[in-house]
Amino acid sequence: MSEPKDAPAAKLESGGNDYNLNVHGGSIGPSVIDVSGLYGSSGQFTYDPGFTSTASCKSSITYIDGEEGILLHRGYPIEQLAEKGNFIETCYLLMHGELPNNDELQEFEQAITMHTMVHEQLQKFYSGFRRDAHPMAIMVGVVGALSAFYHDSTDINDPDQRKIASRRLIAKIPTIAAMAYKYHIGQPFAYPQNNLSYAANFLHMCFSVPSEQREVNPILARAMDRIFILHADHEQNASTSTVRLAGSSGANPFACIAAGIACLWGPAHGGANEAALDMLAEIGSVDRIPEFIKRAKDKNDPFRLMGFGHRVYKNYDPRARVMHKTCHEVLGELGIKDDPLLDVAMELERIALSDDYFIEKKLYPNIDFYSGITLKAMGFPTTMFTVLFALARTVGWVSQWNEMIEDPSQRIGRPRQLYIGATHRDYVPVEKR
Ligand code: SDX
């Protein structure tokens, strides 16, 4: 990681005093005004609920230009990685900063493959859940429980233990996710197969049954692999920030990733793919779209177009373009000619993108808008959509967690507040209240 370059200082005038604040420039993108010493010198905090103007860290993993709709992973455009690469080499890139050569790729892929099985005892966690438990509830519980099995890789200060814990998480998350699906539908767990690629192995563990030999469709495996790439990392989003904050206290990596899964579950974040498909189903037909567009624009109605809008992208989410193309490929491969949900989605996008409200607020489809249609066509229930998001994002969380631990300036994250509560008052005995 190159160190930030200093830029001309910023000057702040507050309470009759002037404060000179350092400005740091990165390799691309906005520079930052360093306010870390502001409280010490001024007795004042900065205030930025939702962190719309706050950089929480330095990072060299992912760069997003929201205005231009650009997403780079270690400098490589997401479109190129999705079209020309594969998920395993994207994992290596996110973890190590460079695309692997052949030897590096083989060693990494072999290491991941040899860690895909989970401890047999882990199966017992699933039977503690009701069969109709949401698979994300199972993911939070089981991933958090991994720290009870891998005491040899929870010392975050040991680089070797961080490496094995990172590889275990990347390798085992598909197995844990597939087991959550199998448990949910009442079928027996399927073991990973070492002769299959990462994505094909996941589809095998989800859709194979002991009673017949089923081959994984290579087109669907390629589509799954590309969907994993699109979801792998995305700068300091809510769940990644959760992982970093949990990790800043020294919590073990399994607990941190479980915290990230919990945050991702929310419908404003990773839960949007499930919510977007439910929304398309609720709309049901093209002629009902205007009714929902009206609701989305009504300030008094909490309804929002799920899969639309983004904190950073004020342009088309570049992942949504690739997702849209993949959606058509999957539907074509499966011979699904006229999917009513896709018809509604495409007409909804067309109408929304020409509506002044969405244009003025720069609301475009995001990664979650087309992913649900694709995953449903592949045979996944809507409750599994965010599980797949968490599966793919695990490598991003792990990469960001490692970067934070290795940052010498890293310290525990502890925001302050603007206090608006009661000032000092003395206790009143209950008989006098
Ligand atoms: C992901 O951060 C990441 O990188 C996340 C992610 C990743 O890869 O990690 O990209 C994954 O979470 C994608 C986003 C998935 N969420 C959804 O699709 C849910 C629907 N979208 C919204 O809830 C919303 O757009 C957010 C949460 C995504 C962004 O919220 P912000 O940045 O806080 O923006 P906002 O809520 O302040 O909205 C700005 C305005 C508001 O109107 P005003 O108050 O200015 O009048 O736009 C409106 C909002 O009411 N608005 C919407 C809308 N999204 C925002 N109006 C209707 N439908 C929507 N979808």
Residues whose N, C-alpha, C, O or C-beta is under 5 A from the ligand:
A	BS01	SDX	H234 N237 A238 P267 A268 H269 G270 A272 A296 R304 L305 M306 G307 F308 G309 H310 R311 K361 N366 D368
